[in-house]
Amino acid sequence: MNPSGKSRATGRSARPILITAVLVVVLVLGAIIYVMINNQGSTTPSPEAPEGKTAELSAVVDASSHVLDDGGKGAVEVVEFLDFECEACGMFYPIVEDLREKYAGKITYVVRYFPLPGHFNSTNAALAAEAAAQQDRLEEMYNRLFETQVEWGEAQESRADLFRGFAEEIGLDMAAYDDAIADSATLERVEFDFNAGQELGINSTPTFFLEGEQLQLQQLDDLENAIEAAVNGEE
């Protein structure tokens, strides 16, 4: 009898036990890693937030945002990202003005710049509006730009001189206006709004937010219906 035969047989029988133990360890480690990954996933942005952006980084309203109507405490917040050259924005303009009057004191209305790259003068118009805002005259320029949109919209040459004429008509300090237009900080202010809009996933205008939630409008009266429901505390 080979005295070592028993030990070899024992070694062979021990291998399945060792393999099983290794598999158990691997499965346990896999389960731990799976749990860790899923726990980390709970801190990632929600599906509504743009990829790689958190809700905090994609604020609908910033401290520098321009408020046309302040309804005060408890008012419903409406935010419009707009392009002064956008025909759809021009179509919504009289609707918005009617809603601002109808719900005066019940809504806070905020406008933010979102000049679309495909519009030749949209940035020039936004600069004119921002230069007016620096003299606390944004609303006058806002109205003038939309009321005259058919005169300059879709032009393929700069209409900055026309916008300067609007500034004169509404009585702005023209030296201050010219300085603001020439100041890179004015463009940066416009771009700040545009970049915020991109972070929010905006790719067209007008885009409206109601109480921080983007509205999906299918009909012209959808905006009023949404505001009415919010004002009345409806779901």
C-alpha distance (Angstrom), angle and dihedral (degrees) to the residues before:
residue distance angle dihedral
M1 . . .
N2 3.76 . .
P3 3.83 106.2 .
S4 3.79 90.3 -152.5
G5 3.83 96.6 53.7
K6 3.79 94.6 87.6
S7 3.77 93.0 52.6
R8 3.84 91.2 51.5
A9 3.78 91.1 50.6
T10 3.82 90.7 49.2
G11 3.85 90.9 50.8
R12 3.84 90.5 52.8
S13 3.81 92.5 49.7
A14 3.82 91.1 49.0
R15 3.83 94.0 57.4
P16 3.85 97.1 74.4
I17 3.81 89.1 50.3
L18 3.81 91.1 51.2
I19 3.83 92.2 47.4
T20 3.81 90.6 49.2
A21 3.79 91.1 50.7
V22 3.79 91.1 50.5
L23 3.81 91.2 50.0
V24 3.79 90.6 50.4
V25 3.80 91.0 51.7
V26 3.82 90.9 48.5
L27 3.80 91.8 49.9
V28 3.79 92.2 48.3
L29 3.81 91.9 49.4
G30 3.79 89.7 47.5
A31 3.79 90.9 52.8
I32 3.81 91.5 49.2
I33 3.82 91.7 50.3
Y34 3.82 90.6 47.5
V35 3.81 91.4 53.0
M36 3.80 91.8 46.7
I37 3.82 92.0 51.2
N38 3.77 92.7 48.6
N39 3.79 92.3 48.2
Q40 3.80 89.4 52.8
G41 3.80 89.3 48.7
S42 3.78 90.5 62.3
T43 3.82 89.2 68.7
T44 3.80 96.0 51.8
P45 3.81 121.1 102.2
S46 3.79 117.1 -77.1
P47 3.84 118.9 -106.4
E48 3.81 89.3 -99.7
A49 3.81 92.7 59.7
P50 3.82 118.1 83.0
E51 3.79 113.7 -100.7
G52 3.78 111.3 -82.1
K53 3.79 93.5 12.0
T54 3.76 128.5 101.7
A55 3.78 123.4 -146.3
E56 3.80 89.3 -109.0
L57 3.81 91.2 58.1
S58 3.79 91.5 49.0
A59 3.79 101.3 55.9
V60 3.79 113.9 172.7
V61 3.82 91.3 -149.3
D62 3.78 127.9 33.3
A63 3.80 128.0 -164.8
S64 3.82 87.7 -107.6
S65 3.81 94.7 51.4
H66 3.80 116.0 123.8
V67 3.80 115.4 -111.6
L68 3.80 115.1 -158.3
D69 3.81 94.5 178.5
D70 3.80 124.8 22.2
G71 3.78 109.9 -161.9
G72 3.78 92.2 -177.4
K73 3.77 129.0 -136.4
G74 3.78 114.0 -3.3
A75 3.80 94.6 15.0
V76 3.79 119.5 138.8
E77 3.81 111.3 -107.0
V78 3.81 117.4 -131.8
V79 3.80 119.9 -177.9
E80 3.79 125.7 -170.9
F81 3.79 123.9 -165.5
L82 3.80 102.8 -157.7
D83 3.77 145.8 179.1
F84 3.81 114.0 -152.7
E85 3.82 90.8 -148.0
C86 3.81 94.7 48.7
E87 3.82 111.3 110.9
A88 3.81 91.5 -149.7
C89 3.81 89.6 54.2
G90 3.79 88.4 50.0
M91 3.80 89.7 51.5
F92 3.80 91.4 51.0
Y93 3.81 93.3 45.3
P94 3.85 97.2 86.3
I95 3.80 89.8 41.9
V96 3.79 90.7 52.9
E97 3.80 92.0 47.0
D98 3.81 90.9 52.7
L99 3.81 90.8 48.8
R100 3.80 92.1 48.5
E101 3.79 89.1 54.8
K102 3.80 95.3 42.1
Y103 3.81 94.5 49.8
A104 3.80 98.3 34.6
G105 3.79 109.0 153.4
K106 3.80 91.5 16.0
I107 3.79 100.2 70.9
T108 3.78 136.5 43.4
Y109 3.80 108.5 -142.4
V110 3.80 118.7 -155.3
V111 3.80 127.9 -177.6
R112 3.79 126.4 -159.9
Y113 3.79 129.6 -174.6
F114 3.79 120.4 -110.1
P115 3.83 106.5 163.5
L116 3.78 107.4 -172.9
P117 3.83 114.3 -132.3
G118 3.81 91.6 -131.0
H119 3.82 92.7 64.0
F120 3.80 112.4 83.0
N121 3.82 97.4 -152.1
S122 3.79 102.3 28.1
T123 3.80 92.7 101.0
N124 3.82 91.9 44.6
A125 3.80 88.8 52.9
A126 3.79 92.0 48.1
L127 3.81 89.8 50.3
A128 3.81 89.9 52.3
A129 3.80 90.2 50.1
E130 3.80 92.4 48.1
A131 3.82 91.9 47.5
A132 3.81 87.8 53.0
A133 3.81 90.4 46.8
Q134 3.79 88.8 57.9
Q135 3.80 86.6 62.8
D136 3.83 92.1 44.6
R137 3.79 90.2 -108.2
L138 3.80 101.2 109.7
E139 3.79 95.9 124.4
E140 3.79 93.8 55.9
M141 3.81 91.3 52.5
Y142 3.82 91.3 41.5
N143 3.81 89.3 56.1
R144 3.80 94.0 43.4
L145 3.80 93.7 51.2
F146 3.78 94.5 50.8
E147 3.81 95.0 40.8
T148 3.83 90.5 55.0
Q149 3.80 98.7 36.2
V150 3.82 93.2 115.3
E151 3.81 89.0 58.5
W152 3.79 97.0 57.4
G153 3.80 108.3 11.7
E154 3.81 115.5 116.6
A155 3.81 91.8 16.5
Q156 3.80 112.2 148.9
E157 3.79 95.0 -149.2
S158 3.78 130.8 63.9
R159 3.81 114.7 -80.5
A160 3.81 93.0 -173.4
D161 3.82 89.6 120.5
L162 3.81 90.3 55.7
F163 3.80 90.4 51.5
R164 3.80 89.3 49.2
G165 3.78 86.9 54.9
F166 3.80 89.0 54.5
A167 3.80 88.3 53.1
E168 3.80 89.7 54.8
E169 3.82 91.6 47.3
I170 3.78 93.3 54.5
G171 3.79 91.3 47.6
L172 3.79 103.7 -109.4
D173 3.79 123.1 165.6
M174 3.80 95.7 -100.2
A175 3.79 96.4 -157.8
A176 3.78 89.7 55.0
Y177 3.80 90.3 44.0
D178 3.80 92.5 52.9
D179 3.79 91.1 46.9
A180 3.79 90.6 51.4
I181 3.81 93.1 49.5
A182 3.81 90.2 50.4
D183 3.81 93.7 45.5
S184 3.81 113.1 97.2
A185 3.81 88.4 -146.7
T186 3.82 89.1 70.4
L187 3.79 91.5 57.2
E188 3.79 89.5 44.7
R189 3.81 89.2 55.1
V190 3.81 90.6 53.7
E191 3.80 91.3 46.1
F192 3.81 90.0 49.8
D193 3.80 90.2 62.9
F194 3.79 91.9 42.8
N195 3.81 92.4 51.8
A196 3.81 90.8 47.6
G197 3.78 88.4 53.3
Q198 3.77 91.8 51.1
E199 3.80 90.2 51.0
L200 3.79 87.4 54.7
G201 3.79 90.3 53.3
I202 3.81 96.3 -108.0
N203 3.80 115.4 158.4
S204 3.80 103.1 158.3
T205 3.79 141.0 37.2
P206 2.88 143.0 -83.6
T207 3.80 96.0 32.1
F208 3.80 116.5 172.9
F209 3.78 130.0 -160.1
L210 3.79 122.3 -163.8
E211 3.79 115.9 -163.2
G212 3.80 89.4 -19.7
E213 3.80 95.7 -50.2
Q214 3.79 121.7 111.2
L215 3.79 113.3 -120.6
Q216 3.80 121.0 -134.4
L217 3.79 103.2 -149.5
Q218 3.79 120.5 -163.1
Q219 3.81 99.9 163.0
L220 3.81 132.2 33.3
D221 3.80 91.7 -114.0
D222 3.83 93.4 52.2
L223 3.81 90.3 89.1
E224 3.79 93.6 54.9
N225 3.80 92.0 43.6
A226 3.80 90.9 52.9
I227 3.81 92.9 47.6
E228 3.81 91.9 46.1
A229 3.80 91.1 51.8
A230 3.82 91.9 48.2
V231 3.80 93.1 47.4
N232 3.80 90.1 50.6
G233 3.79 92.6 47.0
E234 3.80 94.0 -114.8
E235 3.80 123.4 152.2
